[in-house]
Amino acid sequence: MILNDQQALVDAINQVMPFGKYAGRKLLQLPEPYLVWFHSKGFPEGKLGQQLALIYEVKLNGLETMLKPLLTTK
Protein backbone atom coordinates (compact mmCIF):
# COMPACT_ATOMS: atom_id res chain seq x y z
CA MET A 1 0.00 0.00 0.00
CA ILE A 2 1.24 3.46 -0.89
CA LEU A 3 0.82 4.76 2.71
CA ASN A 4 3.47 2.34 4.02
CA ASP A 5 6.19 3.49 1.64
CA GLN A 6 8.14 6.65 2.47
CA GLN A 7 9.52 6.94 -1.07
CA ALA A 8 6.00 6.63 -2.48
CA LEU A 9 4.96 9.59 -0.33
CA VAL A 10 7.89 11.69 -1.55
CA ASP A 11 7.11 10.64 -5.13
CA ALA A 12 3.43 11.61 -4.73
CA ILE A 13 4.32 14.99 -3.26
CA ASN A 14 6.59 15.72 -6.20
CA GLN A 15 4.49 14.16 -8.98
CA VAL A 16 3.52 16.76 -11.56
CA MET A 17 -0.17 16.95 -12.49
CA PRO A 18 -0.19 15.85 -16.15
CA PHE A 19 -3.54 17.30 -17.24
CA GLY A 20 -6.34 19.71 -16.49
CA LYS A 21 -6.52 23.20 -15.08
CA TYR A 22 -3.52 22.63 -12.81
CA ALA A 23 -1.28 20.77 -15.27
CA GLY A 24 2.37 21.33 -14.42
CA ARG A 25 1.84 21.80 -10.68
CA LYS A 26 3.17 19.32 -8.17
CA LEU A 27 0.40 17.36 -6.48
CA LEU A 28 1.13 18.84 -3.05
CA GLN A 29 0.60 22.29 -4.58
CA LEU A 30 -2.89 21.49 -5.89
CA PRO A 31 -5.66 23.45 -4.18
CA GLU A 32 -7.69 21.45 -1.70
CA PRO A 33 -11.04 22.14 -3.46
CA TYR A 34 -9.63 20.49 -6.61
CA LEU A 35 -8.75 17.37 -4.63
CA VAL A 36 -12.16 17.41 -2.94
CA TRP A 37 -13.73 17.51 -6.41
CA PHE A 38 -11.70 14.45 -7.46
CA HIS A 39 -12.71 12.72 -4.22
CA SER A 40 -16.40 13.29 -4.98
CA LYS A 41 -16.15 12.36 -8.69
CA GLY A 42 -13.62 9.55 -8.33
CA PHE A 43 -9.86 9.57 -8.65
CA PRO A 44 -8.32 8.39 -11.94
CA GLU A 45 -7.28 4.76 -12.21
CA GLY A 46 -3.71 3.71 -11.56
CA LYS A 47 -0.75 5.30 -9.85
CA LEU A 48 -1.83 8.91 -10.41
CA GLY A 49 -5.20 8.21 -8.82
CA GLN A 50 -3.51 6.63 -5.80
CA GLN A 51 -1.19 9.60 -5.51
CA LEU A 52 -4.06 12.11 -5.74
CA ALA A 53 -5.97 10.18 -3.08
CA LEU A 54 -2.91 10.26 -0.83
CA ILE A 55 -2.46 14.01 -1.27
CA TYR A 56 -6.18 14.47 -0.56
CA GLU A 57 -5.68 12.66 2.77
CA VAL A 58 -2.56 14.72 3.50
CA LYS A 59 -4.47 17.97 3.04
CA LEU A 60 -7.60 16.70 4.80
CA ASN A 61 -5.48 15.93 7.87
CA GLY A 62 -3.55 19.22 7.83
CA LEU A 63 -0.17 17.67 7.01
CA GLU A 64 0.68 19.83 3.99
CA THR A 65 2.92 22.30 5.86
CA MET A 66 4.88 19.48 7.45
CA LEU A 67 5.54 17.89 4.04
CA LYS A 68 6.42 21.04 2.07
CA PRO A 69 10.14 20.65 2.86
CA LEU A 70 10.07 17.42 0.82
CA LEU A 71 9.21 19.28 -2.39
CA THR A 72 12.04 19.16 -4.90
CA THR A 73 12.97 22.09 -7.11
CA LYS A 74 13.35 20.11 -10.35
mmCIF file of the N, C-alpha and C atoms, coordinates in Angstrom:
data_MODEL
# 
_entry.id   MODEL 
# 
loop_
_atom_site.group_PDB 
_atom_site.id 
_atom_site.type_symbol 
_atom_site.label_atom_id 
_atom_site.label_alt_id 
_atom_site.label_comp_id 
_atom_site.label_asym_id 
_atom_site.label_entity_id 
_atom_site.label_seq_id 
_atom_site.pdbx_PDB_ins_code 
_atom_site.Cartn_x 
_atom_site.Cartn_y 
_atom_site.Cartn_z 
_atom_site.occupancy 
_atom_site.B_iso_or_equiv 
_atom_site.pdbx_formal_charge 
_atom_site.auth_seq_id 
_atom_site.auth_comp_id 
_atom_site.auth_asym_id 
_atom_site.auth_atom_id 
_atom_site.pdbx_PDB_model_num 
ATOM 1   N N  . MET A 1 1  ? 0.844   -1.194 0.000   1.00 0.00 ? 1  MET A N  1 
ATOM 2   C CA . MET A 1 1  ? 0.000   0.000  0.000   1.00 0.00 ? 1  MET A CA 1 
ATOM 3   C C  . MET A 1 1  ? 0.875   1.237  0.000   1.00 0.00 ? 1  MET A C  1 
ATOM 4   N N  . ILE A 1 2  ? 0.452   2.240  -0.718  1.00 0.00 ? 2  ILE A N  1 
ATOM 5   C CA . ILE A 1 2  ? 1.237   3.457  -0.892  1.00 0.00 ? 2  ILE A CA 1 
ATOM 6   C C  . ILE A 1 2  ? 1.532   4.164  0.431   1.00 0.00 ? 2  ILE A C  1 
ATOM 7   N N  . LEU A 1 3  ? 0.632   4.064  1.439   1.00 0.00 ? 3  LEU A N  1 
ATOM 8   C CA . LEU A 1 3  ? 0.822   4.758  2.706   1.00 0.00 ? 3  LEU A CA 1 
ATOM 9   C C  . LEU A 1 3  ? 1.981   4.196  3.516   1.00 0.00 ? 3  LEU A C  1 
ATOM 10  N N  . ASN A 1 4  ? 2.407   2.977  3.253   1.00 0.00 ? 4  ASN A N  1 
ATOM 11  C CA . ASN A 1 4  ? 3.468   2.345  4.021   1.00 0.00 ? 4  ASN A CA 1 
ATOM 12  C C  . ASN A 1 4  ? 4.838   2.572  3.416   1.00 0.00 ? 4  ASN A C  1 
ATOM 13  N N  . ASP A 1 5  ? 4.945   3.340  2.369   1.00 0.00 ? 5  ASP A N  1 
ATOM 14  C CA . ASP A 1 5  ? 6.193   3.486  1.645   1.00 0.00 ? 5  ASP A CA 1 
ATOM 15  C C  . ASP A 1 5  ? 6.605   4.952  1.632   1.00 0.00 ? 5  ASP A C  1 
ATOM 16  N N  . GLN A 1 6  ? 7.669   5.268  2.371   1.00 0.00 ? 6  GLN A N  1 
ATOM 17  C CA . GLN A 1 6  ? 8.136   6.651  2.469   1.00 0.00 ? 6  GLN A CA 1 
ATOM 18  C C  . GLN A 1 6  ? 8.488   7.231  1.099   1.00 0.00 ? 6  GLN A C  1 
ATOM 19  N N  . GLN A 1 7  ? 9.147   6.444  0.258   1.00 0.00 ? 7  GLN A N  1 
ATOM 20  C CA . GLN A 1 7  ? 9.517   6.939  -1.067  1.00 0.00 ? 7  GLN A CA 1 
ATOM 21  C C  . GLN A 1 7  ? 8.279   7.209  -1.907  1.00 0.00 ? 7  GLN A C  1 
ATOM 22  N N  . ALA A 1 8  ? 7.247   6.401  -1.743  1.00 0.00 ? 8  ALA A N  1 
ATOM 23  C CA . ALA A 1 8  ? 6.002   6.627  -2.478  1.00 0.00 ? 8  ALA A CA 1 
ATOM 24  C C  . ALA A 1 8  ? 5.364   7.956  -2.071  1.00 0.00 ? 8  ALA A C  1 
ATOM 25  N N  . LEU A 1 9  ? 5.471   8.302  -0.801  1.00 0.00 ? 9  LEU A N  1 
ATOM 26  C CA . LEU A 1 9  ? 4.957   9.587  -0.328  1.00 0.00 ? 9  LEU A CA 1 
ATOM 27  C C  . LEU A 1 9  ? 5.734   10.738 -0.955  1.00 0.00 ? 9  LEU A C  1 
ATOM 28  N N  . VAL A 1 10 ? 7.052   10.643 -0.939  1.00 0.00 ? 10 VAL A N  1 
ATOM 29  C CA . VAL A 1 10 ? 7.886   11.687 -1.552  1.00 0.00 ? 10 VAL A CA 1 
ATOM 30  C C  . VAL A 1 10 ? 7.593   11.786 -3.047  1.00 0.00 ? 10 VAL A C  1 
ATOM 31  N N  . ASP A 1 11 ? 7.433   10.642 -3.703  1.00 0.00 ? 11 ASP A N  1 
ATOM 32  C CA . ASP A 1 11 ? 7.108   10.637 -5.132  1.00 0.00 ? 11 ASP A CA 1 
ATOM 33  C C  . ASP A 1 11 ? 5.761   11.305 -5.389  1.00 0.00 ? 11 ASP A C  1 
ATOM 34  N N  . ALA A 1 12 ? 4.756   11.011 -4.559  1.00 0.00 ? 12 ALA A N  1 
ATOM 35  C CA . ALA A 1 12 ? 3.434   11.607 -4.729  1.00 0.00 ? 12 ALA A CA 1 
ATOM 36  C C  . ALA A 1 12 ? 3.482   13.119 -4.538  1.00 0.00 ? 12 ALA A C  1 
ATOM 37  N N  . ILE A 1 13 ? 4.199   13.561 -3.526  1.00 0.00 ? 13 ILE A N  1 
ATOM 38  C CA . ILE A 1 13 ? 4.323   14.992 -3.256  1.00 0.00 ? 13 ILE A CA 1 
ATOM 39  C C  . ILE A 1 13 ? 4.916   15.719 -4.457  1.00 0.00 ? 13 ILE A C  1 
ATOM 40  N N  . ASN A 1 14 ? 5.864   15.092 -5.108  1.00 0.00 ? 14 ASN A N  1 
ATOM 41  C CA . ASN A 1 14 ? 6.593   15.724 -6.201  1.00 0.00 ? 14 ASN A CA 1 
ATOM 42  C C  . ASN A 1 14 ? 6.086   15.371 -7.596  1.00 0.00 ? 14 ASN A C  1 
ATOM 43  N N  . GLN A 1 15 ? 5.073   14.504 -7.679  1.00 0.00 ? 15 GLN A N  1 
ATOM 44  C CA . GLN A 1 15 ? 4.487   14.163 -8.978  1.00 0.00 ? 15 GLN A CA 1 
ATOM 45  C C  . GLN A 1 15 ? 3.858   15.410 -9.594  1.00 0.00 ? 15 GLN A C  1 
ATOM 46  N N  . VAL A 1 16 ? 4.088   15.620 -10.862 1.00 0.00 ? 16 VAL A N  1 
ATOM 47  C CA . VAL A 1 16 ? 3.516   16.764 -11.563 1.00 0.00 ? 16 VAL A CA 1 
ATOM 48  C C  . VAL A 1 16 ? 2.166   16.360 -12.155 1.00 0.00 ? 16 VAL A C  1 
ATOM 49  N N  . MET A 1 17 ? 1.168   17.197 -11.933 1.00 0.00 ? 17 MET A N  1 
ATOM 50  C CA . MET A 1 17 ? -0.167  16.947 -12.486 1.00 0.00 ? 17 MET A CA 1 
ATOM 51  C C  . MET A 1 17 ? -0.067  17.006 -14.010 1.00 0.00 ? 17 MET A C  1 
ATOM 52  N N  . PRO A 1 18 ? -0.420  15.918 -14.710 1.00 0.00 ? 18 PRO A N  1 
ATOM 53  C CA . PRO A 1 18 ? -0.192  15.849 -16.150 1.00 0.00 ? 18 PRO A CA 1 
ATOM 54  C C  . PRO A 1 18 ? -1.299  16.459 -17.007 1.00 0.00 ? 18 PRO A C  1 
ATOM 55  N N  . PHE A 1 19 ? -2.435  16.814 -16.421 1.00 0.00 ? 19 PHE A N  1 
ATOM 56  C CA . PHE A 1 19 ? -3.542  17.304 -17.240 1.00 0.00 ? 19 PHE A CA 1 
ATOM 57  C C  . PHE A 1 19 ? -4.418  18.253 -16.439 1.00 0.00 ? 19 PHE A C  1 
ATOM 58  N N  . GLY A 1 20 ? -5.327  18.893 -17.142 1.00 0.00 ? 20 GLY A N  1 
ATOM 59  C CA . GLY A 1 20 ? -6.337  19.714 -16.486 1.00 0.00 ? 20 GLY A CA 1 
ATOM 60  C C  . GLY A 1 20 ? -5.891  21.124 -16.173 1.00 0.00 ? 20 GLY A C  1 
ATOM 61  N N  . LYS A 1 21 ? -6.721  21.792 -15.435 1.00 0.00 ? 21 LYS A N  1 
ATOM 62  C CA . LYS A 1 21 ? -6.523  23.197 -15.077 1.00 0.00 ? 21 LYS A CA 1 
ATOM 63  C C  . LYS A 1 21 ? -5.192  23.442 -14.361 1.00 0.00 ? 21 LYS A C  1 
ATOM 64  N N  . TYR A 1 22 ? -4.742  22.465 -13.598 1.00 0.00 ? 22 TYR A N  1 
ATOM 65  C CA . TYR A 1 22 ? -3.515  22.625 -12.809 1.00 0.00 ? 22 TYR A CA 1 
ATOM 66  C C  . TYR A 1 22 ? -2.354  21.804 -13.357 1.00 0.00 ? 22 TYR A C  1 
ATOM 67  N N  . ALA A 1 23 ? -2.385  21.506 -14.636 1.00 0.00 ? 23 ALA A N  1 
ATOM 68  C CA . ALA A 1 23 ? -1.283  20.769 -15.273 1.00 0.00 ? 23 ALA A CA 1 
ATOM 69  C C  . ALA A 1 23 ? 0.026   21.514 -15.033 1.00 0.00 ? 23 ALA A C  1 
ATOM 70  N N  . GLY A 1 24 ? 1.054   20.740 -14.676 1.00 0.00 ? 24 GLY A N  1 
ATOM 71  C CA . GLY A 1 24 ? 2.368   21.328 -14.421 1.00 0.00 ? 24 GLY A CA 1 
ATOM 72  C C  . GLY A 1 24 ? 2.649   21.612 -12.958 1.00 0.00 ? 24 GLY A C  1 
ATOM 73  N N  . ARG A 1 25 ? 1.630   21.599 -12.117 1.00 0.00 ? 25 ARG A N  1 
ATOM 74  C CA . ARG A 1 25 ? 1.844   21.800 -10.679 1.00 0.00 ? 25 ARG A CA 1 
ATOM 75  C C  . ARG A 1 25 ? 2.130   20.468 -10.010 1.00 0.00 ? 25 ARG A C  1 
ATOM 76  N N  . LYS A 1 26 ? 2.937   20.522 -8.969  1.00 0.00 ? 26 LYS A N  1 
ATOM 77  C CA . LYS A 1 26 ? 3.165   19.317 -8.171  1.00 0.00 ? 26 LYS A CA 1 
ATOM 78  C C  . LYS A 1 26 ? 1.901   19.022 -7.367  1.00 0.00 ? 26 LYS A C  1 
ATOM 79  N N  . LEU A 1 27 ? 1.649   17.748 -7.129  1.00 0.00 ? 27 LEU A N  1 
ATOM 80  C CA . LEU A 1 27 ? 0.405   17.361 -6.484  1.00 0.00 ? 27 LEU A CA 1 
ATOM 81  C C  . LEU A 1 27 ? 0.207   18.023 -5.123  1.00 0.00 ? 27 LEU A C  1 
ATOM 82  N N  . LEU A 1 28 ? 1.265   18.196 -4.355  1.00 0.00 ? 28 LEU A N  1 
ATOM 83  C CA . LEU A 1 28 ? 1.127   18.836 -3.049  1.00 0.00 ? 28 LEU A CA 1 
ATOM 84  C C  . LEU A 1 28 ? 0.692   20.294 -3.194  1.00 0.00 ? 28 LEU A C  1 
ATOM 85  N N  . GLN A 1 29 ? 0.943   20.888 -4.353  1.00 0.00 ? 29 GLN A N  1 
ATOM 86  C CA . GLN A 1 29 ? 0.601   22.290 -4.583  1.00 0.00 ? 29 GLN A CA 1 
ATOM 87  C C  . GLN A 1 29 ? -0.803  22.473 -5.166  1.00 0.00 ? 29 GLN A C  1 
ATOM 88  N N  . LEU A 1 30 ? -1.513  21.378 -5.384  1.00 0.00 ? 30 LEU A N  1 
ATOM 89  C CA . LEU A 1 30 ? -2.885  21.488 -5.893  1.00 0.00 ? 30 LEU A CA 1 
ATOM 90  C C  . LEU A 1 30 ? -3.783  22.064 -4.807  1.00 0.00 ? 30 LEU A C  1 
ATOM 91  N N  . PRO A 1 31 ? -4.734  22.918 -5.195  1.00 0.00 ? 31 PRO A N  1 
ATOM 92  C CA . PRO A 1 31 ? -5.659  23.451 -4.182  1.00 0.00 ? 31 PRO A CA 1 
ATOM 93  C C  . PRO A 1 31 ? -6.568  22.358 -3.628  1.00 0.00 ? 31 PRO A C  1 
ATOM 94  N N  . GLU A 1 32 ? -6.859  22.466 -2.355  1.00 0.00 ? 32 GLU A N  1 
ATOM 95  C CA . GLU A 1 32 ? -7.688  21.454 -1.698  1.00 0.00 ? 32 GLU A CA 1 
ATOM 96  C C  . GLU A 1 32 ? -9.052  21.274 -2.377  1.00 0.00 ? 32 GLU A C  1 
ATOM 97  N N  . PRO A 1 33 ? -9.739  22.350 -2.802  1.00 0.00 ? 33 PRO A N  1 
ATOM 98  C CA . PRO A 1 33 ? -11.036 22.143 -3.460  1.00 0.00 ? 33 PRO A CA 1 
ATOM 99  C C  . PRO A 1 33 ? -10.947 21.268 -4.719  1.00 0.00 ? 33 PRO A C  1 
ATOM 100 N N  . TYR A 1 34 ? -9.824  21.324 -5.426  1.00 0.00 ? 34 TYR A N  1 
ATOM 101 C CA . TYR A 1 34 ? -9.631  20.487 -6.612  1.00 0.00 ? 34 TYR A CA 1 
ATOM 102 C C  . TYR A 1 34 ? -9.551  19.010 -6.212  1.00 0.00 ? 34 TYR A C  1 
ATOM 103 N N  . LEU A 1 35 ? -8.850  18.740 -5.128  1.00 0.00 ? 35 LEU A N  1 
ATOM 104 C CA . LEU A 1 35 ? -8.746  17.366 -4.631  1.00 0.00 ? 35 LEU A CA 1 
ATOM 105 C C  . LEU A 1 35 ? -10.079 16.872 -4.073  1.00 0.00 ? 35 LEU A C  1 
ATOM 106 N N  . VAL A 1 36 ? -10.825 17.766 -3.441  1.00 0.00 ? 36 VAL A N  1 
ATOM 107 C CA . VAL A 1 36 ? -12.156 17.412 -2.936  1.00 0.00 ? 36 VAL A CA 1 
ATOM 108 C C  . VAL A 1 36 ? -13.064 17.057 -4.115  1.00 0.00 ? 36 VAL A C  1 
ATOM 109 N N  . TRP A 1 37 ? -12.948 17.807 -5.213  1.00 0.00 ? 37 TRP A N  1 
ATOM 110 C CA . TRP A 1 37 ? -13.734 17.513 -6.414  1.00 0.00 ? 37 TRP A CA 1 
ATOM 111 C C  . TRP A 1 37 ? -13.407 16.114 -6.928  1.00 0.00 ? 37 TRP A C  1 
ATOM 112 N N  . PHE A 1 38 ? -12.105 15.798 -7.027  1.00 0.00 ? 38 PHE A N  1 
ATOM 113 C CA . PHE A 1 38 ? -11.704 14.452 -7.457  1.00 0.00 ? 38 PHE A CA 1 
ATOM 114 C C  . PHE A 1 38 ? -12.269 13.399 -6.504  1.00 0.00 ? 38 PHE A C  1 
ATOM 115 N N  . HIS A 1 39 ? -12.205 13.674 -5.208  1.00 0.00 ? 39 HIS A N  1 
ATOM 116 C CA . HIS A 1 39 ? -12.709 12.717 -4.224  1.00 0.00 ? 39 HIS A CA 1 
ATOM 117 C C  . HIS A 1 39 ? -14.196 12.446 -4.452  1.00 0.00 ? 39 HIS A C  1 
ATOM 118 N N  . SER A 1 40 ? -14.958 13.479 -4.777  1.00 0.00 ? 40 SER A N  1 
ATOM 119 C CA . SER A 1 40 ? -16.401 13.295 -4.982  1.00 0.00 ? 40 SER A CA 1 
ATOM 120 C C  . SER A 1 40 ? -16.723 12.646 -6.324  1.00 0.00 ? 40 SER A C  1 
ATOM 121 N N  . LYS A 1 41 ? -15.901 12.895 -7.344  1.00 0.00 ? 41 LYS A N  1 
ATOM 122 C CA . LYS A 1 41 ? -16.154 12.357 -8.686  1.00 0.00 ? 41 LYS A CA 1 
ATOM 123 C C  . LYS A 1 41 ? -15.452 11.026 -8.935  1.00 0.00 ? 41 LYS A C  1 
ATOM 124 N N  . GLY A 1 42 ? -14.411 10.766 -8.151  1.00 0.00 ? 42 GLY A N  1 
ATOM 125 C CA . GLY A 1 42 ? -13.615 9.553  -8.334  1.00 0.00 ? 42 GLY A CA 1 
ATOM 126 C C  . GLY A 1 42 ? -12.234 9.890  -8.864  1.00 0.00 ? 42 GLY A C  1 
ATOM 127 N N  . PHE A 1 43 ? -11.237 9.356  -8.212  1.00 0.00 ? 43 PHE A N  1 
ATOM 128 C CA . PHE A 1 43 ? -9.858  9.575  -8.653  1.00 0.00 ? 43 PHE A CA 1 
ATOM 129 C C  . PHE A 1 43 ? -9.598  8.744  -9.903  1.00 0.00 ? 43 PHE A C  1 
ATOM 130 N N  . PRO A 1 44 ? -8.668  9.190  -10.757 1.00 0.00 ? 44 PRO A N  1 
ATOM 131 C CA . PRO A 1 44 ? -8.324  8.394  -11.942 1.00 0.00 ? 44 PRO A CA 1 
ATOM 132 C C  . PRO A 1 44 ? -7.783  7.023  -11.529 1.00 0.00 ? 44 PRO A C  1 
ATOM 133 N N  . GLU A 1 45 ? -7.842  6.097  -12.442 1.00 0.00 ? 45 GLU A N  1 
ATOM 134 C CA . GLU A 1 45 ? -7.284  4.761  -12.207 1.00 0.00 ? 45 GLU A CA 1 
ATOM 135 C C  . GLU A 1 45 ? -5.757  4.836  -12.155 1.00 0.00 ? 45 GLU A C  1 
ATOM 136 N N  . GLY A 1 46 ? -5.155  3.867  -11.518 1.00 0.00 ? 46 GLY A N  1 
ATOM 137 C CA . GLY A 1 46 ? -3.708  3.713  -11.557 1.00 0.00 ? 46 GLY A CA 1 
ATOM 138 C C  . GLY A 1 46 ? -2.955  4.536  -10.532 1.00 0.00 ? 46 GLY A C  1 
ATOM 139 N N  . LYS A 1 47 ? -1.671  4.655  -10.782 1.00 0.00 ? 47 LYS A N  1 
ATOM 140 C CA . LYS A 1 47 ? -0.751  5.298  -9.848  1.00 0.00 ? 47 LYS A CA 1 
ATOM 141 C C  . LYS A 1 47 ? -1.124  6.751  -9.572  1.00 0.00 ? 47 LYS A C  1 
ATOM 142 N N  . LEU A 1 48 ? -1.467  7.507  -10.618 1.00 0.00 ? 48 LEU A N  1 
ATOM 143 C CA . LEU A 1 48 ? -1.826  8.909  -10.413 1.00 0.00 ? 48 LEU A CA 1 
ATOM 144 C C  . LEU A 1 48 ? -3.032  9.026  -9.494  1.00 0.00 ? 48 LEU A C  1 
ATOM 145 N N  . GLY A 1 49 ? -4.019  8.192  -9.681  1.00 0.00 ? 49 GLY A N  1 
ATOM 146 C CA . GLY A 1 49 ? -5.197  8.214  -8.818  1.00 0.00 ? 49 GLY A CA 1 
ATOM 147 C C  . GLY A 1 49 ? -4.851  7.917  -7.370  1.00 0.00 ? 49 GLY A C  1 
ATOM 148 N N  . GLN A 1 50 ? -3.967  6.948  -7.160  1.00 0.00 ? 50 GLN A N  1 
ATOM 149 C CA . GLN A 1 50 ? -3.511  6.625  -5.799  1.00 0.00 ? 50 GLN A CA 1 
ATOM 150 C C  . GLN A 1 50 ? -2.771  7.810  -5.192  1.00 0.00 ? 50 GLN A C  1 
ATOM 151 N N  . GLN A 1 51 ? -1.943  8.454  -6.000  1.00 0.00 ? 51 GLN A N  1 
ATOM 152 C CA . GLN A 1 51 ? -1.194  9.605  -5.506  1.00 0.00 ? 51 GLN A CA 1 
ATOM 153 C C  . GLN A 1 51 ? -2.122  10.771 -5.172  1.00 0.00 ? 51 GLN A C  1 
ATOM 154 N N  . LEU A 1 52 ? -3.098  11.038 -6.017  1.00 0.00 ? 52 LEU A N  1 
ATOM 155 C CA . LEU A 1 52 ? -4.059  12.106 -5.743  1.00 0.00 ? 52 LEU A CA 1 
ATOM 156 C C  . LEU A 1 52 ? -4.851  11.812 -4.476  1.00 0.00 ? 52 LEU A C  1 
ATOM 157 N N  . ALA A 1 53 ? -5.244  10.569 -4.285  1.00 0.00 ? 53 ALA A N  1 
ATOM 158 C CA . ALA A 1 53 ? -5.974  10.179 -3.078  1.00 0.00 ? 53 ALA A CA 1 
ATOM 159 C C  . ALA A 1 53 ? -5.101  10.376 -1.834  1.00 0.00 ? 53 ALA A C  1 
ATOM 160 N N  . LEU A 1 54 ? -3.838  10.066 -1.947  1.00 0.00 ? 54 LEU A N  1 
ATOM 161 C CA . LEU A 1 54 ? -2.914  10.258 -0.832  1.00 0.00 ? 54 LEU A CA 1 
ATOM 162 C C  . LEU A 1 54 ? -2.767  11.741 -0.494  1.00 0.00 ? 54 LEU A C  1 
ATOM 163 N N  . ILE A 1 55 ? -2.601  12.570 -1.508  1.00 0.00 ? 55 ILE A N  1 
ATOM 164 C CA . ILE A 1 55 ? -2.460  14.015 -1.275  1.00 0.00 ? 55 ILE A CA 1 
ATOM 165 C C  . ILE A 1 55 ? -3.758  14.586 -0.706  1.00 0.00 ? 55 ILE A C  1 
ATOM 166 N N  . TYR A 1 56 ? -4.889  14.070 -1.141  1.00 0.00 ? 56 TYR A N  1 
ATOM 167 C CA . TYR A 1 56 ? -6.175  14.469 -0.559  1.00 0.00 ? 56 TYR A CA 1 
ATOM 168 C C  . TYR A 1 56 ? -6.165  14.197 0.953   1.00 0.00 ? 56 TYR A C  1 
ATOM 169 N N  . GLU A 1 57 ? -5.728  13.021 1.352   1.00 0.00 ? 57 GLU A N  1 
ATOM 170 C CA . GLU A 1 57 ? -5.677  12.665 2.771   1.00 0.00 ? 57 GLU A CA 1 
ATOM 171 C C  . GLU A 1 57 ? -4.680  13.545 3.528   1.00 0.00 ? 57 GLU A C  1 
ATOM 172 N N  . VAL A 1 58 ? -3.563  13.838 2.894   1.00 0.00 ? 58 VAL A N  1 
ATOM 173 C CA . VAL A 1 58 ? -2.560  14.722 3.505   1.00 0.00 ? 58 VAL A CA 1 
ATOM 174 C C  . VAL A 1 58 ? -3.193  16.071 3.830   1.00 0.00 ? 58 VAL A C  1 
ATOM 175 N N  . LYS A 1 59 ? -3.875  16.643 2.845   1.00 0.00 ? 59 LYS A N  1 
ATOM 176 C CA . LYS A 1 59 ? -4.474  17.968 3.042   1.00 0.00 ? 59 LYS A CA 1 
ATOM 177 C C  . LYS A 1 59 ? -5.650  17.902 4.011   1.00 0.00 ? 59 LYS A C  1 
ATOM 178 N N  . LEU A 1 60 ? -6.454  16.865 3.915   1.00 0.00 ? 60 LEU A N  1 
ATOM 179 C CA . LEU A 1 60 ? -7.596  16.698 4.804   1.00 0.00 ? 60 LEU A CA 1 
ATOM 180 C C  . LEU A 1 60 ? -7.152  16.660 6.271   1.00 0.00 ? 60 LEU A C  1 
ATOM 181 N N  . ASN A 1 61 ? -5.993  16.075 6.517   1.00 0.00 ? 61 ASN A N  1 
ATOM 182 C CA . ASN A 1 61 ? -5.482  15.928 7.875   1.00 0.00 ? 61 ASN A CA 1 
ATOM 183 C C  . ASN A 1 61 ? -4.505  17.026 8.289   1.00 0.00 ? 61 ASN A C  1 
ATOM 184 N N  . GLY A 1 62 ? -4.374  18.065 7.464   1.00 0.00 ? 62 GLY A N  1 
ATOM 185 C CA . GLY A 1 62 ? -3.555  19.218 7.828   1.00 0.00 ? 62 GLY A CA 1 
ATOM 186 C C  . GLY A 1 62 ? -2.060  18.960 7.840   1.00 0.00 ? 62 GLY A C  1 
ATOM 187 N N  . LEU A 1 63 ? -1.586  18.041 7.005   1.00 0.00 ? 63 LEU A N  1 
ATOM 188 C CA . LEU A 1 63 ? -0.170  17.674 7.012   1.00 0.00 ? 63 LEU A CA 1 
ATOM 189 C C  . LEU A 1 63 ? 0.643   18.368 5.923   1.00 0.00 ? 63 LEU A C  1 
ATOM 190 N N  . GLU A 1 64 ? 0.003   19.211 5.121   1.00 0.00 ? 64 GLU A N  1 
ATOM 191 C CA . GLU A 1 64 ? 0.677   19.835 3.985   1.00 0.00 ? 64 GLU A CA 1 
ATOM 192 C C  . GLU A 1 64 ? 1.912   20.628 4.407   1.00 0.00 ? 64 GLU A C  1 
ATOM 193 N N  . THR A 1 65 ? 1.796   21.463 5.421   1.00 0.00 ? 65 THR A N  1 
ATOM 194 C CA . THR A 1 65 ? 2.915   22.302 5.858   1.00 0.00 ? 65 THR A CA 1 
ATOM 195 C C  . THR A 1 65 ? 4.097   21.450 6.297   1.00 0.00 ? 65 THR A C  1 
ATOM 196 N N  . MET A 1 66 ? 3.818   20.361 6.989   1.00 0.00 ? 66 MET A N  1 
ATOM 197 C CA . MET A 1 66 ? 4.882   19.482 7.454   1.00 0.00 ? 66 MET A CA 1 
ATOM 198 C C  . MET A 1 66 ? 5.631   18.825 6.289   1.00 0.00 ? 66 MET A C  1 
ATOM 199 N N  . LEU A 1 67 ? 4.926   18.586 5.170   1.00 0.00 ? 67 LEU A N  1 
ATOM 200 C CA . LEU A 1 67 ? 5.540   17.888 4.040   1.00 0.00 ? 67 LEU A CA 1 
ATOM 201 C C  . LEU A 1 67 ? 6.142   18.803 2.994   1.00 0.00 ? 67 LEU A C  1 
ATOM 202 N N  . LYS A 1 68 ? 5.872   20.099 3.063   1.00 0.00 ? 68 LYS A N  1 
ATOM 203 C CA . LYS A 1 68 ? 6.420   21.039 2.069   1.00 0.00 ? 68 LYS A CA 1 
ATOM 204 C C  . LYS A 1 68 ? 7.936   20.982 1.940   1.00 0.00 ? 68 LYS A C  1 
ATOM 205 N N  . PRO A 1 69 ? 8.691   20.749 3.029   1.00 0.00 ? 69 PRO A N  1 
ATOM 206 C CA . PRO A 1 69 ? 10.142  20.646 2.859   1.00 0.00 ? 69 PRO A CA 1 
ATOM 207 C C  . PRO A 1 69 ? 10.589  19.499 1.952   1.00 0.00 ? 69 PRO A C  1 
ATOM 208 N N  . LEU A 1 70 ? 9.722   18.541 1.680   1.00 0.00 ? 70 LEU A N  1 
ATOM 209 C CA . LEU A 1 70 ? 10.071  17.415 0.822   1.00 0.00 ? 70 LEU A CA 1 
ATOM 210 C C  . LEU A 1 70 ? 9.884   17.712 -0.661  1.00 0.00 ? 70 LEU A C  1 
ATOM 211 N N  . LEU A 1 71 ? 9.348   18.886 -0.986  1.00 0.00 ? 71 LEU A N  1 
ATOM 212 C CA . LEU A 1 71 ? 9.205   19.275 -2.389  1.00 0.00 ? 71 LEU A CA 1 
ATOM 213 C C  . LEU A 1 71 ? 10.588  19.474 -3.001  1.00 0.00 ? 71 LEU A C  1 
ATOM 214 N N  . THR A 1 72 ? 10.786  18.947 -4.193  1.00 0.00 ? 72 THR A N  1 
ATOM 215 C CA . THR A 1 72 ? 12.045  19.165 -4.897  1.00 0.00 ? 72 THR A CA 1 
ATOM 216 C C  . THR A 1 72 ? 11.891  20.354 -5.829  1.00 0.00 ? 72 THR A C  1 
ATOM 217 N N  . THR A 1 73 ? 13.009  20.901 -6.263  1.00 0.00 ? 73 THR A N  1 
ATOM 218 C CA . THR A 1 73 ? 12.966  22.091 -7.106  1.00 0.00 ? 73 THR A CA 1 
ATOM 219 C C  . THR A 1 73 ? 13.083  21.757 -8.584  1.00 0.00 ? 73 THR A C  1 
ATOM 220 N N  . LYS A 1 74 ? 13.222  20.472 -8.937  1.00 0.00 ? 74 LYS A N  1 
ATOM 221 C CA . LYS A 1 74 ? 13.348  20.112 -10.348 1.00 0.00 ? 74 LYS A CA 1 
ATOM 222 C C  . LYS A 1 74 ? 12.045  20.284 -11.070 1.00 0.00 ? 74 LYS A C  1 
# 
